[in-house]
Structure formats: C-alpha cells, structure tokens
Amino acid sequence: MPQNPLDGYATVTPYLLYHDTDAAVEFLTRAFGFSERFRMAGANGKTSHAEVELAGGLIMLGTPTGEYRSPAELGGRTQVTFVYVADVDQHFQRANAAGAHIARELADQFYGDRSYTAYDPEGHAWSFATRTRDLSDAEIEAAMAAGATD
C-alpha cells in the first residue's frame, strides 16, 4: 500500500496560487526565509508547481487555472498563512528590507505572541510570530474580556 502522506509531507499542507510561481519562490526565499524544495515546469515551460519549506513546514505553490483565483484577482484575501519563527524581530527586518508590504506592524499580542502580518507581491497574507510568553486559556479570555483584540 502506498505511504500516505509521503515522508516529508504533512497531512495538511497549504497550497497557494500565484500567476508567477517563479517570482513567488524567489520572493518567499528572499523575504521570508523559505528554502526551495521542488519545482516542476508546465507545458508552457514556466513553473506550474513548486514547494518551499521553513523549519519543517511545507507550502505548495501553483498557478491559478479554471475556477481558481489569486488574492490579487479577488481583490482581497481569503486566508492568512501563519508561521512561527525563532526570532520574529529579525524576520520582520528581513521581510521589510526585501520589500514585503507590511499590513500589521510588529507588536506584542495579548495571547502571548509577538507578531506581524505582511502581504506578498500577489496579495497572499502571511503572519509571522514568536511565542514570548505562555498564558492559560483563562488569562487569554480575561484579556479579551478587557478589550484586547490584537
């Protein structure tokens, strides 16, 4: 029986759509620190599928076709890919220097993370965080009840 999923793949893997998959791979590696894992050319010679990884997490990239659209085509975002990194301050500086559109500035969050949100050139939303303190569910609920939202 075939192995499901294959070694090195998670049961759940985000698959993001880009019109220029090659440019997406270049941006994600330069700005967000991903490593390229795999590229596959389509019939037109351009990359139709790619895979990038960061600290064991895998993201698949493909080209929108048929009924599928990218965020830029939709005029908004339908998802945020959330990624924990070892040093979010350093990560923020790298992304900012590489030209990522910073949608939400780097800040401490009431639930114990320090995080920021950025958009890539085709409009996908990415949030990066580092856990700064552990809180109980009760502490988080109390902070929410007191009006904390970010």
N, CA, C and O atoms as a GROMACS GRO file, in nm:
protein
  600
    1MET      N    1   0.084  -0.118   0.000
    1MET     CA    2   0.000   0.000   0.000
    1MET      C    3   0.089   0.124   0.000
    1MET      O    4   0.187   0.128   0.074
    2PRO      N    5   0.057   0.225  -0.081
    2PRO     CA    6   0.137   0.347  -0.085
    2PRO      C    7   0.135   0.420   0.049
    2PRO      O    8   0.035   0.417   0.121
    3GLN      N    9   0.246   0.486   0.081
    3GLN     CA   10   0.255   0.564   0.204
    3GLN      C   11   0.174   0.693   0.188
    3GLN      O   12   0.186   0.762   0.087
    4ASN      N   13   0.093   0.724   0.288
    4ASN     CA   14   0.006   0.840   0.281
    4ASN      C   15   0.007   0.914   0.414
    4ASN      O   16  -0.043   0.859   0.512
    5PRO      N   17   0.061   1.036   0.423
    5PRO     CA   18   0.133   1.108   0.318
    5PRO      C   19   0.277   1.057   0.304
    5PRO      O   20   0.326   0.980   0.387
    6LEU      N   21   0.343   1.101   0.198
    6LEU     CA   22   0.482   1.066   0.175
    6LEU      C   23   0.569   1.121   0.287
    6LEU      O   24   0.532   1.218   0.352
    7ASP      N   25   0.685   1.060   0.310
    7ASP     CA   26   0.781   1.114   0.406
    7ASP      C   27   0.811   1.259   0.369
    7ASP      O   28   0.830   1.291   0.252
    8GLY      N   29   0.816   1.345   0.469
    8GLY     CA   30   0.847   1.485   0.446
    8GLY      C   31   0.726   1.571   0.414
    8GLY      O   32   0.740   1.691   0.390
    9TYR      N   33   0.609   1.511   0.413
    9TYR     CA   34   0.486   1.585   0.385
    9TYR      C   35   0.392   1.572   0.504
    9TYR      O   36   0.386   1.467   0.568
   10ALA      N   37   0.318   1.679   0.532
   10ALA     CA   38   0.222   1.679   0.641
   10ALA      C   39   0.085   1.635   0.591
   10ALA      O   40   0.061   1.632   0.470
   11THR      N   41  -0.001   1.601   0.682
   11THR     CA   42  -0.138   1.564   0.646
   11THR      C   43  -0.213   1.684   0.587
   11THR      O   44  -0.294   1.668   0.496
   12VAL      N   45  -0.185   1.803   0.640
   12VAL     CA   46  -0.248   1.926   0.591
   12VAL      C   47  -0.137   2.017   0.541
   12VAL      O   48  -0.043   2.046   0.615
   13THR      N   49  -0.147   2.062   0.416
   13THR     CA   50  -0.046   2.149   0.356
   13THR      C   51  -0.113   2.262   0.279
   13THR      O   52  -0.194   2.235   0.190
   14PRO      N   53  -0.082   2.388   0.313
   14PRO     CA   54  -0.137   2.498   0.233
   14PRO      C   55  -0.087   2.491   0.089
   14PRO      O   56   0.028   2.454   0.064
   15TYR      N   57  -0.174   2.525  -0.005
   15TYR     CA   58  -0.139   2.530  -0.147
   15TYR      C   59  -0.184   2.666  -0.198
   15TYR      O   60  -0.304   2.690  -0.216
   16LEU      N   61  -0.088   2.755  -0.222
   16LEU     CA   62  -0.117   2.892  -0.261
   16LEU      C   63  -0.099   2.911  -0.410
   16LEU      O   64  -0.010   2.850  -0.470
   17LEU      N   65  -0.183   2.994  -0.471
   17LEU     CA   66  -0.182   3.012  -0.616
   17LEU      C   67  -0.117   3.145  -0.654
   17LEU      O   68  -0.150   3.250  -0.599
   18TYR      N   69  -0.025   3.137  -0.750
   18TYR     CA   70   0.048   3.253  -0.800
   18TYR      C   71   0.051   3.251  -0.951
   18TYR      O   72   0.071   3.145  -1.012
   19HIS      N   73   0.032   3.366  -1.014
   19HIS     CA   74   0.044   3.373  -1.160
   19HIS      C   75   0.189   3.359  -1.204
   19HIS      O   76   0.217   3.306  -1.311
   20ASP      N   77   0.281   3.408  -1.120
   20ASP     CA   78   0.423   3.393  -1.150
   20ASP      C   79   0.487   3.314  -1.036
   20ASP      O   80   0.540   3.371  -0.940
   21THR      N   81   0.481   3.183  -1.047
   21THR     CA   82   0.530   3.094  -0.942
   21THR      C   83   0.681   3.112  -0.922
   21THR      O   84   0.729   3.105  -0.809
   22ASP      N   85   0.754   3.134  -1.030
   22ASP     CA   86   0.899   3.154  -1.016
   22ASP      C   87   0.928   3.279  -0.933
   22ASP      O   88   1.014   3.275  -0.844
   23ALA      N   89   0.859   3.388  -0.960
   23ALA     CA   90   0.878   3.511  -0.882
   23ALA      C   91   0.835   3.489  -0.737
   23ALA      O   92   0.897   3.544  -0.646
   24ALA      N   93   0.730   3.411  -0.716
   24ALA     CA   94   0.685   3.382  -0.579
   24ALA      C   95   0.791   3.306  -0.501
   24ALA      O   96   0.819   3.339  -0.386
   25VAL      N   97   0.851   3.205  -0.564
   25VAL     CA   98   0.957   3.128  -0.497
   25VAL      C   99   1.072   3.221  -0.462
   25VAL      O  100   1.125   3.216  -0.351
   26GLU      N  101   1.112   3.306  -0.556
   26GLU     CA  102   1.222   3.399  -0.531
   26GLU      C  103   1.189   3.492  -0.414
   26GLU      O  104   1.273   3.514  -0.327
   27PHE      N  105   1.068   3.547  -0.412
   27PHE     CA  106   1.029   3.638  -0.304
   27PHE      C  107   1.022   3.566  -0.170
   27PHE      O  108   1.075   3.616  -0.071
   28LEU      N  109   0.957   3.452  -0.166
   28LEU     CA  110   0.940   3.380  -0.039
   28LEU      C  111   1.074   3.337   0.020
   28LEU      O  112   1.090   3.336   0.142
   29THR      N  113   1.171   3.303  -0.065
   29THR     CA  114   1.302   3.265  -0.013
   29THR      C  115   1.380   3.388   0.034
   29THR      O  116   1.446   3.385   0.138
   30ARG      N  117   1.372   3.496  -0.043
   30ARG     CA  118   1.448   3.617  -0.009
   30ARG      C  119   1.387   3.691   0.109
   30ARG      O  120   1.459   3.730   0.202
   31ALA      N  121   1.256   3.712   0.107
   31ALA     CA  122   1.191   3.796   0.208
   31ALA      C  123   1.155   3.720   0.335
   31ALA      O  124   1.170   3.774   0.445
   32PHE      N  125   1.108   3.598   0.322
   32PHE     CA  126   1.055   3.526   0.437
   32PHE      C  127   1.142   3.409   0.483
   32PHE      O  128   1.110   3.344   0.582
   33GLY      N  129   1.253   3.383   0.413
   33GLY     CA  130   1.348   3.282   0.459
   33GLY      C  131   1.314   3.138   0.427
   33GLY      O  132   1.375   3.047   0.482
   34PHE      N  133   1.218   3.115   0.338
   34PHE     CA  134   1.187   2.978   0.297
   34PHE      C  135   1.303   2.923   0.214
   34PHE      O  136   1.382   3.000   0.159
   35SER      N  137   1.312   2.792   0.205
   35SER     CA  138   1.407   2.725   0.117
   35SER      C  139   1.328   2.656   0.007
   35SER      O  140   1.224   2.595   0.032
   36GLU      N  141   1.378   2.667  -0.114
   36GLU     CA  142   1.313   2.597  -0.224
   36GLU      C  143   1.337   2.448  -0.210
   36GLU      O  144   1.448   2.404  -0.183
   37ARG      N  145   1.230   2.372  -0.227
   37ARG     CA  146   1.239   2.227  -0.216
   37ARG      C  147   1.222   2.158  -0.350
   37ARG      O  148   1.287   2.057  -0.377
   38PHE      N  149   1.133   2.213  -0.436
   38PHE     CA  150   1.099   2.143  -0.560
   38PHE      C  151   1.033   2.241  -0.657
   38PHE      O  152   0.958   2.329  -0.615
   39ARG      N  153   1.061   2.225  -0.787
   39ARG     CA  154   0.989   2.298  -0.893
   39ARG      C  155   0.959   2.202  -1.007
   39ARG      O  156   1.036   2.112  -1.037
   40MET      N  157   0.843   2.224  -1.068
   40MET     CA  158   0.802   2.142  -1.182
   40MET      C  159   0.748   2.235  -1.290
   40MET      O  160   0.660   2.317  -1.264
   41ALA      N  161   0.802   2.222  -1.410
   41ALA     CA  162   0.758   2.306  -1.522
   41ALA      C  163   0.631   2.250  -1.584
   41ALA      O  164   0.612   2.129  -1.592
   42GLY      N  165   0.545   2.340  -1.628
   42GLY     CA  166   0.424   2.302  -1.700
   42GLY      C  167   0.452   2.294  -1.849
   42GLY      O  168   0.567   2.305  -1.893
   43ALA      N  169   0.347   2.274  -1.927
   43ALA     CA  170   0.360   2.259  -2.071
   43ALA      C  171   0.420   2.383  -2.137
   43ALA      O  172   0.486   2.372  -2.240
   44ASN      N  173   0.397   2.502  -2.077
   44ASN     CA  174   0.448   2.626  -2.136
   44ASN      C  175   0.592   2.655  -2.093
   44ASN      O  176   0.647   2.758  -2.131
   45GLY      N  177   0.653   2.566  -2.014
   45GLY     CA  178   0.790   2.584  -1.970
   45GLY      C  179   0.804   2.663  -1.841
   45GLY      O  180   0.911   2.663  -1.780
   46LYS      N  181   0.697   2.731  -1.799
   46LYS     CA  182   0.701   2.805  -1.673
   46LYS      C  183   0.669   2.710  -1.558
   46LYS      O  184   0.605   2.606  -1.577
   47THR      N  185   0.713   2.746  -1.439
   47THR     CA  186   0.686   2.662  -1.323
   47THR      C  187   0.536   2.659  -1.295
   47THR      O  188   0.473   2.764  -1.278
   48SER      N  189   0.480   2.540  -1.290
   48SER     CA  190   0.338   2.525  -1.261
   48SER      C  191   0.315   2.474  -1.118
   48SER      O  192   0.204   2.487  -1.065
   49HIS      N  193   0.419   2.417  -1.057
   49HIS     CA  194   0.409   2.369  -0.919
   49HIS      C  195   0.547   2.384  -0.855
   49HIS      O  196   0.649   2.354  -0.917
   50ALA      N  197   0.547   2.431  -0.730
   50ALA     CA  198   0.671   2.443  -0.655
   50ALA      C  199   0.641   2.414  -0.509
   50ALA      O  200   0.526   2.419  -0.465
   51GLU      N  201   0.746   2.385  -0.436
   51GLU     CA  202   0.733   2.363  -0.292
   51GLU      C  203   0.845   2.437  -0.222
   51GLU      O  204   0.961   2.432  -0.265
   52VAL      N  205   0.810   2.507  -0.114
   52VAL     CA  206   0.907   2.575  -0.030
   52VAL      C  207   0.885   2.530   0.113
   52VAL      O  208   0.775   2.491   0.150
   53GLU      N  209   0.992   2.537   0.194
   53GLU     CA  210   0.980   2.494   0.332
   53GLU      C  211   1.053   2.588   0.425
   53GLU      O  212   1.145   2.660   0.385
   54LEU      N  213   1.010   2.587   0.549
   54LEU     CA  214   1.072   2.665   0.655
   54LEU      C  215   1.059   2.586   0.784
   54LEU      O  216   0.948   2.559   0.830
   55ALA      N  217   1.172   2.550   0.842
   55ALA     CA  218   1.175   2.480   0.970
   55ALA      C  219   1.081   2.359   0.973
   55ALA      O  220   1.012   2.335   1.072
   56GLY      N  221   1.079   2.284   0.865
   56GLY     CA  222   0.998   2.164   0.858
   56GLY      C  223   0.855   2.186   0.809
   56GLY      O  224   0.782   2.089   0.786
   57GLY      N  225   0.814   2.310   0.792
   57GLY     CA  226   0.681   2.340   0.740
   57GLY      C  227   0.686   2.358   0.590
   57GLY      O  228   0.775   2.424   0.537
   58LEU      N  229   0.591   2.298   0.521
   58LEU     CA  230   0.588   2.297   0.375
   58LEU      C  231   0.472   2.380   0.322
   58LEU      O  232   0.361   2.373   0.375
   59ILE      N  233   0.497   2.457   0.217
   59ILE     CA  234   0.394   2.530   0.144
   59ILE      C  235   0.408   2.489  -0.002
   59ILE      O  236   0.518   2.490  -0.058
   60MET      N  237   0.297   2.452  -0.065
   60MET     CA  238   0.297   2.423  -0.208
   60MET      C  239   0.246   2.546  -0.282
   60MET      O  240   0.160   2.619  -0.233
   61LEU      N  241   0.301   2.568  -0.402
   61LEU     CA  242   0.264   2.682  -0.485
   61LEU      C  243   0.222   2.631  -0.622
   61LEU      O  244   0.282   2.537  -0.675
   62GLY      N  245   0.122   2.693  -0.677
   62GLY     CA  246   0.078   2.655  -0.810
   62GLY      C  247   0.023   2.773  -0.885
   62GLY      O  248   0.018   2.885  -0.833
   63THR      N  249  -0.019   2.748  -1.007
   63THR     CA  250  -0.073   2.851  -1.094
   63THR      C  251  -0.224   2.843  -1.097
   63THR      O  252  -0.280   2.735  -1.117
   64PRO      N  253  -0.294   2.958  -1.076
   64PRO     CA  254  -0.441   2.952  -1.080
   64PRO      C  255  -0.491   2.921  -1.222
   64PRO      O  256  -0.446   2.980  -1.320
   65THR      N  257  -0.584   2.828  -1.229
   65THR     CA  258  -0.647   2.793  -1.356
   65THR      C  259  -0.794   2.768  -1.330
   65THR      O  260  -0.836   2.747  -1.216
   66GLY      N  261  -0.873   2.770  -1.436
   66GLY     CA  262  -1.015   2.740  -1.423
   66GLY      C  263  -1.083   2.829  -1.323
   66GLY      O  264  -1.078   2.951  -1.336
   67GLU      N  265  -1.148   2.771  -1.224
   67GLU     CA  266  -1.224   2.847  -1.125
   67GLU      C  267  -1.138   2.904  -1.014
   67GLU      O  268  -1.188   2.982  -0.932
   68TYR      N  269  -1.010   2.868  -1.008
   68TYR     CA  270  -0.922   2.915  -0.901
   68TYR      C  271  -0.867   3.053  -0.931
   68TYR      O  272  -0.835   3.084  -1.046
   69ARG      N  273  -0.856   3.138  -0.828
   69ARG     CA  274  -0.809   3.274  -0.842
   69ARG      C  275  -0.705   3.305  -0.735
   69ARG      O  276  -0.703   3.243  -0.629
   70SER      N  277  -0.620   3.402  -0.764
   70SER     CA  278  -0.525   3.452  -0.665
   70SER      C  279  -0.590   3.567  -0.589
   70SER      O  280  -0.690   3.622  -0.635
   71PRO      N  281  -0.535   3.605  -0.473
   71PRO     CA  282  -0.594   3.716  -0.398
   71PRO      C  283  -0.600   3.846  -0.478
   71PRO      O  284  -0.695   3.923  -0.465
   72ALA      N  285  -0.499   3.870  -0.562
   72ALA     CA  286  -0.498   3.992  -0.643
   72ALA      C  287  -0.620   3.996  -0.736
   72ALA      O  288  -0.679   4.103  -0.756
   73GLU      N  289  -0.658   3.883  -0.792
   73GLU     CA  290  -0.774   3.876  -0.880
   73GLU      C  291  -0.905   3.893  -0.804
   73GLU      O  292  -1.001   3.950  -0.855
   74LEU      N  293  -0.908   3.843  -0.682
   74LEU     CA  294  -1.029   3.852  -0.600
   74LEU      C  295  -1.048   3.989  -0.538
   74LEU      O  296  -1.158   4.023  -0.496
   75GLY      N  297  -0.941   4.067  -0.533
   75GLY     CA  298  -0.950   4.199  -0.474
   75GLY      C  299  -0.946   4.195  -0.322
   75GLY      O  300  -0.986   4.292  -0.257
   76GLY      N  301  -0.899   4.087  -0.266
   76GLY     CA  302  -0.889   4.074  -0.121
   76GLY      C  303  -0.829   3.941  -0.084
   76GLY      O  304  -0.790   3.863  -0.171
   77ARG      N  305  -0.823   3.915   0.044
   77ARG     CA  306  -0.763   3.792   0.092
   77ARG      C  307  -0.870   3.702   0.154
   77ARG      O  308  -0.965   3.749   0.216
   78THR      N  309  -0.851   3.574   0.135
   78THR     CA  310  -0.944   3.477   0.193
   78THR      C  311  -0.878   3.391   0.299
   78THR      O  312  -0.943   3.306   0.360
   79GLN      N  313  -0.748   3.414   0.323
   79GLN     CA  314  -0.675   3.333   0.420
   79GLN      C  315  -0.551   3.407   0.465
   79GLN      O  316  -0.507   3.502   0.400
   80VAL      N  317  -0.494   3.362   0.576
   80VAL     CA  318  -0.364   3.406   0.625
   80VAL      C  319  -0.285   3.281   0.657
   80VAL      O  320  -0.333   3.193   0.728
   81THR      N  321  -0.164   3.272   0.605
   81THR     CA  322  -0.076   3.162   0.641
   81THR      C  323   0.004   3.207   0.762
   81THR      O  324   0.077   3.306   0.757
   82PHE      N  325  -0.009   3.134   0.872
   82PHE     CA  326   0.053   3.170   1.000
   82PHE      C  327   0.175   3.084   1.022
   82PHE      O  328   0.169   2.961   1.012
   83VAL      N  329   0.289   3.149   1.052
   83VAL     CA  330   0.416   3.079   1.063
   83VAL      C  331   0.488   3.124   1.190
   83VAL      O  332   0.508   3.243   1.211
   84TYR      N  333   0.526   3.028   1.275
   84TYR     CA  334   0.612   3.059   1.389
   84TYR      C  335   0.757   3.057   1.343
   84TYR      O  336   0.799   2.966   1.271
   85VAL      N  337   0.833   3.158   1.385
   85VAL     CA  338   0.976   3.166   1.354
   85VAL      C  339   1.054   3.185   1.484
   85VAL      O  340   0.997   3.224   1.586
   86ALA      N  341   1.183   3.157   1.479
   86ALA     CA  342   1.265   3.164   1.600
   86ALA      C  343   1.281   3.306   1.652
   86ALA      O  344   1.280   3.327   1.774
   87ASP      N  345   1.295   3.404   1.563
   87ASP     CA  346   1.317   3.544   1.602
   87ASP      C  347   1.235   3.634   1.512
   87ASP      O  348   1.280   3.671   1.404
   88VAL      N  349   1.116   3.670   1.556
   88VAL     CA  350   1.025   3.747   1.472
   88VAL      C  351   1.077   3.888   1.446
   88VAL      O  352   1.048   3.945   1.341
   89ASP      N  353   1.152   3.945   1.539
   89ASP     CA  354   1.208   4.079   1.515
   89ASP      C  355   1.305   4.076   1.397
   89ASP      O  356   1.299   4.161   1.308
   90GLN      N  357   1.394   3.979   1.396
   90GLN     CA  358   1.488   3.964   1.286
   90GLN      C  359   1.414   3.932   1.156
   90GLN      O  360   1.447   3.985   1.050
   91HIS      N  361   1.313   3.847   1.165
   91HIS     CA  362   1.234   3.810   1.047
   91HIS      C  363   1.164   3.932   0.989
   91HIS      O  364   1.162   3.950   0.867
   92PHE      N  365   1.107   4.015   1.075
   92PHE     CA  366   1.040   4.138   1.032
   92PHE      C  367   1.137   4.228   0.956
   92PHE      O  368   1.104   4.282   0.850
   93GLN      N  369   1.256   4.245   1.010
   93GLN     CA  370   1.356   4.331   0.944
   93GLN      C  371   1.390   4.276   0.806
   93GLN      O  372   1.403   4.353   0.710
   94ARG      N  373   1.406   4.145   0.794
   94ARG     CA  374   1.438   4.083   0.665
   94ARG      C  375   1.325   4.105   0.564
   94ARG      O  376   1.349   4.146   0.451
   95ALA      N  377   1.202   4.079   0.608
   95ALA     CA  378   1.087   4.095   0.518
   95ALA      C  379   1.071   4.240   0.475
   95ALA      O  380   1.045   4.268   0.357
   96ASN      N  381   1.085   4.332   0.568
   96ASN     CA  382   1.072   4.474   0.539
   96ASN      C  383   1.179   4.518   0.439
   96ASN      O  384   1.149   4.589   0.343
   97ALA      N  385   1.303   4.475   0.461
   97ALA     CA  386   1.414   4.511   0.372
   97ALA      C  387   1.394   4.453   0.232
   97ALA      O  388   1.440   4.511   0.134
   98ALA      N  389   1.327   4.339   0.222
   98ALA     CA  390   1.304   4.274   0.093
   98ALA      C  391   1.182   4.329   0.020
   98ALA      O  392   1.151   4.285  -0.091
   99GLY      N  393   1.114   4.425   0.081
   99GLY     CA  394   1.002   4.490   0.013
   99GLY      C  395   0.866   4.429   0.038
   99GLY      O  396   0.772   4.458  -0.035
  100ALA      N  397   0.853   4.344   0.140
  100ALA     CA  398   0.720   4.290   0.173
  100ALA      C  399   0.630   4.406   0.215
  100ALA      O  400   0.674   4.498   0.284
  101HIS      N  401   0.505   4.400   0.175
  101HIS     CA  402   0.407   4.501   0.218
  101HIS      C  403   0.366   4.468   0.361
  101HIS      O  404   0.299   4.367   0.384
  102ILE      N  405   0.405   4.550   0.456
  102ILE     CA  406   0.372   4.526   0.596
  102ILE      C  407   0.229   4.573   0.621
  102ILE      O  408   0.200   4.693   0.614
  103ALA      N  409   0.141   4.481   0.650
  103ALA     CA  410   0.000   4.512   0.672
  103ALA      C  411  -0.031   4.539   0.819
  103ALA      O  412  -0.119   4.619   0.851
  104ARG      N  413   0.042   4.473   0.906
  104ARG     CA  414   0.026   4.494   1.051
  104ARG      C  415   0.165   4.493   1.110
  104ARG      O  416   0.239   4.395   1.099
  105GLU      N  417   0.200   4.603   1.174
  105GLU     CA  418   0.335   4.619   1.229
  105GLU      C  419   0.365   4.516   1.338
  105GLU      O  420   0.275   4.459   1.399
  106LEU      N  421   0.490   4.495   1.360
  106LEU     CA  422   0.540   4.405   1.463
  106LEU      C  423   0.496   4.456   1.600
  106LEU      O  424   0.520   4.572   1.635
  107ALA      N  425   0.433   4.369   1.677
  107ALA     CA  426   0.385   4.410   1.810
  107ALA      C  427   0.363   4.288   1.897
  107ALA      O  428   0.344   4.176   1.849
  108ASP      N  429   0.367   4.312   2.029
  108ASP     CA  430   0.332   4.208   2.126
  108ASP      C  431   0.181   4.191   2.126
  108ASP      O  432   0.106   4.288   2.120
  109GLN      N  433   0.135   4.065   2.133
  109GLN     CA  434  -0.008   4.034   2.129
  109GLN      C  435  -0.054   3.987   2.267
  109GLN      O  436   0.025   3.930   2.343
  110PHE      N  437  -0.180   4.010   2.298
  110PHE     CA  438  -0.235   3.976   2.430
  110PHE      C  439  -0.233   3.826   2.458
  110PHE      O  440  -0.239   3.786   2.574
  111TYR      N  441  -0.224   3.743   2.355
  111TYR     CA  442  -0.229   3.598   2.373
  111TYR      C  443  -0.091   3.534   2.385
  111TYR      O  444  -0.079   3.412   2.388
  112GLY      N  445   0.015   3.618   2.391
  112GLY     CA  446   0.148   3.566   2.420
  112GLY      C  447   0.244   3.560   2.304
  112GLY      O  448   0.358   3.514   2.322
  113ASP      N  449   0.204   3.604   2.186
  113ASP     CA  450   0.294   3.606   2.071
  113ASP      C  451   0.340   3.749   2.045
  113ASP      O  452   0.276   3.846   2.086
  114ARG      N  453   0.452   3.760   1.977
  114ARG     CA  454   0.496   3.886   1.915
  114ARG      C  455   0.488   3.857   1.766
  114ARG      O  456   0.546   3.759   1.719
  115SER      N  457   0.416   3.940   1.690
  115SER     CA  458   0.388   3.904   1.552
  115SER      C  459   0.372   4.026   1.462
  115SER      O  460   0.360   4.140   1.508
  116TYR      N  461   0.371   3.998   1.332
  116TYR     CA  462   0.340   4.098   1.230
  116TYR      C  463   0.274   4.026   1.113
  116TYR      O  464   0.281   3.903   1.102
  117THR      N  465   0.209   4.104   1.026
  117THR     CA  466   0.146   4.049   0.907
  117THR      C  467   0.198   4.124   0.785
  117THR      O  468   0.212   4.246   0.787
  118ALA      N  469   0.227   4.049   0.679
  118ALA     CA  470   0.275   4.107   0.554
  118ALA      C  471   0.202   4.043   0.437
  118ALA      O  472   0.151   3.931   0.447
  119TYR      N  473   0.196   4.116   0.327
  119TYR     CA  474   0.141   4.062   0.202
  119TYR      C  475   0.256   4.041   0.105
  119TYR      O  476   0.348   4.122   0.098
  120ASP      N  477   0.250   3.931   0.030
  120ASP     CA  478   0.350   3.909  -0.075
  120ASP      C  479   0.304   3.983  -0.200
  120ASP      O  480   0.193   4.037  -0.202
  121PRO      N  481   0.386   3.987  -0.306
  121PRO     CA  482   0.351   4.066  -0.423
  121PRO      C  483   0.220   4.028  -0.493
  121PRO      O  484   0.162   4.112  -0.563
  122GLU      N  485   0.171   3.906  -0.476
  122GLU     CA  486   0.044   3.867  -0.538
  122GLU      C  487  -0.072   3.873  -0.440
  122GLU      O  488  -0.182   3.829  -0.472
  123GLY      N  489  -0.049   3.927  -0.320
  123GLY     CA  490  -0.158   3.954  -0.227
  123GLY      C  491  -0.185   3.851  -0.121
  123GLY      O  492  -0.279   3.868  -0.042
  124HIS      N  493  -0.108   3.744  -0.114
  124HIS     CA  494  -0.128   3.646  -0.006
  124HIS      C  495  -0.086   3.707   0.127
  124HIS      O  496   0.016   3.775   0.135
  125ALA      N  497  -0.165   3.682   0.230
  125ALA     CA  498  -0.135   3.733   0.364
  125ALA      C  499  -0.054   3.631   0.442
  125ALA      O  500  -0.084   3.512   0.439
  126TRP      N  501   0.048   3.679   0.511
  126TRP     CA  502   0.137   3.597   0.591
  126TRP      C  503   0.150   3.661   0.728
  126TRP      O  504   0.178   3.780   0.737
  127SER      N  505   0.130   3.584   0.834
  127SER     CA  506   0.158   3.632   0.969
  127SER      C  507   0.273   3.549   1.025
  127SER      O  508   0.274   3.427   1.015
  128PHE      N  509   0.370   3.618   1.083
  128PHE     CA  510   0.486   3.553   1.142
  128PHE      C  511   0.491   3.591   1.289
  128PHE      O  512   0.464   3.705   1.325
  129ALA      N  513   0.524   3.494   1.374
  129ALA     CA  514   0.521   3.517   1.518
  129ALA      C  515   0.629   3.438   1.589
  129ALA      O  516   0.679   3.337   1.540
  130THR      N  517   0.663   3.488   1.707
  130THR     CA  518   0.745   3.416   1.803
  130THR      C  519   0.669   3.418   1.934
  130THR      O  520   0.619   3.522   1.976
  131ARG      N  521   0.661   3.305   1.998
  131ARG     CA  522   0.594   3.296   2.128
  131ARG      C  523   0.683   3.364   2.231
  131ARG      O  524   0.800   3.328   2.244
  132THR      N  525   0.628   3.461   2.305
  132THR     CA  526   0.707   3.534   2.404
  132THR      C  527   0.669   3.500   2.547
  132THR      O  528   0.748   3.517   2.639
  133ARG      N  529   0.545   3.451   2.566
  133ARG     CA  530   0.504   3.409   2.700
  133ARG      C  531   0.388   3.313   2.688
  133ARG      O  532   0.306   3.323   2.597
  134ASP      N  533   0.382   3.221   2.781
  134ASP     CA  534   0.274   3.123   2.784
  134ASP      C  535   0.164   3.174   2.876
  134ASP      O  536   0.190   3.216   2.989
  135LEU      N  537   0.042   3.170   2.828
  135LEU     CA  538  -0.074   3.214   2.904
  135LEU      C  539  -0.176   3.102   2.910
  135LEU      O  540  -0.186   3.021   2.818
  136SER      N  541  -0.250   3.098   3.017
  136SER     CA  542  -0.359   3.000   3.026
  136SER      C  543  -0.477   3.049   2.943
  136SER      O  544  -0.485   3.167   2.908
  137ASP      N  545  -0.568   2.959   2.913
  137ASP     CA  546  -0.690   2.998   2.843
  137ASP      C  547  -0.765   3.105   2.921
  137ASP      O  548  -0.820   3.198   2.863
  138ALA      N  549  -0.767   3.091   3.054
  138ALA     CA  550  -0.837   3.188   3.139
  138ALA      C  551  -0.773   3.327   3.128
  138ALA      O  552  -0.844   3.427   3.124
  139GLU      N  553  -0.640   3.333   3.123
  139GLU     CA  554  -0.571   3.462   3.109
  139GLU      C  555  -0.602   3.526   2.974
  139GLU      O  556  -0.622   3.647   2.966
  140ILE      N  557  -0.605   3.445   2.870
  140ILE     CA  558  -0.637   3.498   2.737
  140ILE      C  559  -0.781   3.546   2.733
  140ILE      O  560  -0.809   3.654   2.680
  141GLU      N  561  -0.872   3.468   2.788
  141GLU     CA  562  -1.014   3.509   2.791
  141GLU      C  563  -1.033   3.637   2.872
  141GLU      O  564  -1.113   3.723   2.833
  142ALA      N  565  -0.960   3.653   2.982
  142ALA     CA  566  -0.968   3.775   3.063
  142ALA      C  567  -0.918   3.895   2.984
  142ALA      O  568  -0.977   4.003   2.990
  143ALA      N  569  -0.810   3.877   2.910
  143ALA     CA  570  -0.758   3.986   2.830
  143ALA      C  571  -0.857   4.025   2.720
  143ALA      O  572  -0.874   4.143   2.690
  144MET      N  573  -0.923   3.926   2.660
  144MET     CA  574  -1.025   3.954   2.559
  144MET      C  575  -1.142   4.027   2.620
  144MET      O  576  -1.193   4.122   2.561
  145ALA      N  577  -1.186   3.984   2.738
  145ALA     CA  578  -1.299   4.047   2.806
  145ALA      C  579  -1.267   4.191   2.843
  145ALA      O  580  -1.356   4.275   2.851
  146ALA      N  581  -1.138   4.220   2.865
  146ALA     CA  582  -1.095   4.356   2.900
  146ALA      C  583  -1.078   4.442   2.776
  146ALA      O  584  -1.043   4.560   2.787
  147GLY      N  585  -1.102   4.385   2.659
  147GLY     CA  586  -1.098   4.464   2.534
  147GLY      C  587  -0.978   4.442   2.446
  147GLY      O  588  -0.963   4.512   2.345
  148ALA      N  589  -0.891   4.350   2.479
  148ALA     CA  590  -0.776   4.322   2.393
  148ALA      C  591  -0.823   4.257   2.264
  148ALA      O  592  -0.905   4.165   2.266
  149THR      N  593  -0.772   4.303   2.151
  149THR     CA  594  -0.810   4.245   2.023
  149THR      C  595  -0.691   4.210   1.936
  149THR      O  596  -0.706   4.130   1.843
  150ASP      N  597  -0.576   4.264   1.960
  150ASP     CA  598  -0.455   4.232   1.880
  150ASP      C  599  -0.353   4.163   1.964
  150ASP      O  600  -0.246   4.128   1.915
   0.00000   0.00000   0.00000
